[in-house]
Amino acid sequence: MGLTVIYDGQCAFCASWAERLRRLDKDRRCVFLDGAARRADACALSGASPEALDAALHLVADDGRVYTGYAAIRRLLWIRPLTWPLALLACLPGAIALGDRFYSLVARHRRRSSL
């Protein structure tokens, strides 16, 4: 299972979470791609516009499926058994709608120093 995580490397919040995920990924199932530094590669791989890449985390699975925002977070929670309980909770009825709203709120304010 190969996953490419496309994150905003110019955002300290995003870069710090990408580093946390990198450390959590003990089996090296993920490749981390700074979408800000490698914009053309990130757009080509994900099929997303630069604006879409700026708006949300993108995750590209080895089968070509692209997950964005909260859906990408939910997919990433399955990479380690330690986070599987969170993945299950993230898929409960209502959790997706709440997660999408919360993700959007955090994404809009991610560059503020208080996050």
Buried (B, 14 or more C-beta within 10 A) or exposed (E): EEBBBBBBBEBEBBBEBBEEBEEBBEEEBBBBBBBBEBBEBBBEBBEBEEEBBBBBBBBBEEEEEBBBBBBBBBBBBBBBEEBEEBBEEBEEEEBBEEBEEEBBEEBEEBEEEEE
